[in-house]
Amino acid sequence: MDEPRVLDDPIVLQLLGAGYVNDLERASHKVARNFRAFMAVRSRFAEDLLAESVAKGVTQYVVLGAGLDTFAYRNPHAGLRVFEVDFPATQEWKRGMLAEARIAEPKNLTFIALDFEHHTLAEGLTEAGFDFARPAFFGWLGVVPYLTLEAIRATLATIAALPAGTGVCFDYGLDPGSLNPLQKMAFDALSRRVAAAGEPFRTFFTPETLEALLRETGFTRVEHCDAEALNSLYFEGRADNLKLSKGAIGQMVAAWVE
């Protein structure tokens, strides 16, 4: 739909298969454009930070709540081991799609079937042979708003207990009480949609409350990236004017152990 691409992903359409319909009229709607821009840019942002970590010696990447994330199948980093962590049924569904699309599961990829609300991340990583003596980078996209605060805190504490050089990047929903009228309209519409799908939002933050949680759980450096910052990084000078709207309610954050 959009050129130049924010995220160059040659795998995803192959993974979705023949049943995928490219609805050009629907995709051109301003809400669809904004949603698409955020979906692309959050992965691009996380993968750019991963590349910086790899350049500093990180050799383990954990994709939390992997869904249909395709990084492992287009991984450009030699020697980087990837762990995909997801709800068991979702992971089984994805692996079936991979098989149907004839997309090979790389040898440096390990699947971890895990329900964040009932089993700890540490348990899953231990069983998968993750090296707790080495730093790692964690991508956690499209998951945090659906979890309880307790589950979020436990996961962050597990990550922050790893050696210096470890980092995590994730998106989160702004606390409804902090939203402007335009953001509140977008939030209400999206909340109704996800609740109707059986996965209601559970937890929200302000940048201040999230930073406090990250430091409480052991992170020493926190970097916030809102819609304005993401637009500056990834959407400047586009002829099609694709960018995140002022009503964007999703935010990005990265935190590091130093």
N, C-alpha and C positions, 0 to 999 in steps of 0.2 A: 504493500500500500504506500509506503513512504520511502523516498530517496533523498539524501543518502541514508542508509540504514543506521539506526542507533545501535542495534545489536545484530551482528552478522551471524545468522544461525542457519546453516544449510541443512540441518538435520530435522527441524521441527515439522515441516510439511510432510516429509517422508514418514515421520512417526505418526502423524495424525491420519494419514492414509486417504483412500479414495472418498471416504465419507465426509471429508472436510469441504464445506461450501464457502467460497469467498464472496460474501454478500457486500458488494461494493457500495450500494446505497446505504446500508446500515453502518458500514465502516466509515463513511464520510460524515456521519453525525458528530457534532462537537463533543458530546459525551463519550462516544466510542473512541474518537481521536485522543482525548485526554486519557482515557483508561488505557488505551494501547500504548501511548507514550510512556505512562508510568510503568506498565508491565515490562516494556523493553529497557527503560533506563535503570530500573532497580537491578536487573540482571547485569547490565553493562557496568554499573557502578561497583557491584560486588566483584565482578570478574576483573575489573581494573585493579581493585585493591588486592585481590588474590595474586595478580601478576606481580605487584610490588612486593608482596610477601615472599613469593617464589624467588624473586631476584635477591632476597635477603637470606635465602637458605631454607625456607619452609618447604617440606616435602609431603605434607598431608593436608587434604582439603575435605572437609565434611559438609555435605549438603543436607541441612536439616529440613525435614518436610519437603523432600525433593519433588514430589509431584511429577510433572512432565518435563522437568529441567533436563536440558540436553548437554550440559557442559561436558560430562564424562565421555561423550561420544564424539566430541570435537576438541578435546583437550590438547592444547598446543605445547604443554610443558612436559618435557621428557623427565621421567623420574618422579612425577607427582602422583601419589596414590590418592584415589578418590573414594570416599565412603558416601553412599546414598542412604539416608535415614528417612524412613517414612512409615505411616500406618500400614499394617500388614496387608489389608485388602487393597489399598491404593497401590502399594508396591507390586502386588500380584497382577493387578490390572495393567500397570505400566509394562511389566515384563512380558505380558501377553501381547501388548501392542508392539513392543520391540521385536518379538519373535515374528509376528505377522508381517511387519515391515522389513524383516530380514536385516535388522540393524544389530551388529555383533556387540556383545557385552565385553568390553575391554578387559584384559587380564589384570590391569591395575585398578579395577573397580570392584568394590565390595558392597553388597547390599546388606542393610541392617533393618529388619522389620521390627518396628518399635512404636508403641502407643505412649506418647509423652505423658499422658495423664496417669498411667499405671506402672510404667517402668522407667527407671532413670537412664539418662543418656550414658552415664558411666558404665552401667551394666551392659548396654548394647555395644558400646565401643570395645569394652574388654573382651566380649565374646567374639568380636570381629577381628581381633588382633591389632587394634590401634596401639601405637607406641606412645604411651603417656610420658615418656622421658624426652620427647621431642616436641617442639612447638607445632601448631597447626593453625589453619585458617578455617573459619566456619561461615558459610552462607546460610541465612535463615530467612527466606523470603516468603511472604504471604502466609505466615503462620502465627506470629505473635498475637495479633488481635483476637484470635480464636481460643487462646489458652487462658487458664487461670493465672493469677499473679503468682501463686505458689509454684506452678510448673515453670513459669518463666524464670523466677528467681533460682530455682534448683538447677535449671539448664545453664544459666549464666554463671553460677558458682562453679559448676563442673568445668566450664571452659576457662574461667579465670584462674583455676588451680593449675593449669598447664604452664610449661616453662615460658620464660620471656621470649617475645617474638610472636606469641599467639594473638590472633585477632578474630573478631566476629563482626559481621555486617548484617543488618536486618532492617526491615521496614516496620513501621508501627502506625497506629491510628491516633490522631490527636484527641485529647480529652474533649468531649462534646461541649463542656462548659467554657472552653477556650476558643471556640470557633466563631468566626464572623458570620453574618447572615447567609452569605453565598456558600460558605463551607458547610453551614448547618443544613442547608437544603440538599447538598450533595450527600452529606452524611446520612440524613434521614432516608433518602432514596436507596442508598446502598445498604443501610441497615435492614430495611424491609426486605430487600432482595436476598441477602444472605440468610436472614432468619427464615424466610419462606423455603429456602433450600435445606433447612435443618442444621445450619452451622452459624448460629448467631455470634455476633461480636461479644467478647467477654471483658477485655481489658484494654484500657486506653492510658495514655500518658501525656503530660506536657514535656517539653524538652528538659525542664528543670527536674521533674519527678523521675524521669528516666535516667538522667545523669546521676542523680542521687542513688538510684538502684544499682546502676553499673559500678559506681565507686564502692558502694556497700558490699557488692559481691566480689570485688577484688580487682577491677580494671583500673589502670592508672592513667590512661589517656582516652579521651572521648571526643569524637568529631561528629557534629551534627550537620546534616545536609538537607535543607528544605527545598521547596519547589523552585524558588528563585535561584538558589545555588546550583541545582541540577540543570535548570535552563541555561545558566551561564556556562556550565561545563560541557553540555551535550547538544544544545539546541540553537546556539547562536548562528545567525547568518543563513538560515534555511529559507529557500525560496517558497516552500510550501507552508511556512509559518507554524510547523508542528512544534508544540511545546506544552508544558504543564500549565494549567490554568491557575488563576489566582484563587480559585475555589478548591484547589487540591487539598485533600485531607490526609494523604499519606506522606510520611516523612521517612528519611533514611538516617541511620546512625551507624557509626563504626566505633569499636572500642578495642583497646590494645592492652596487653600485659607487657610491661617494660622492666 
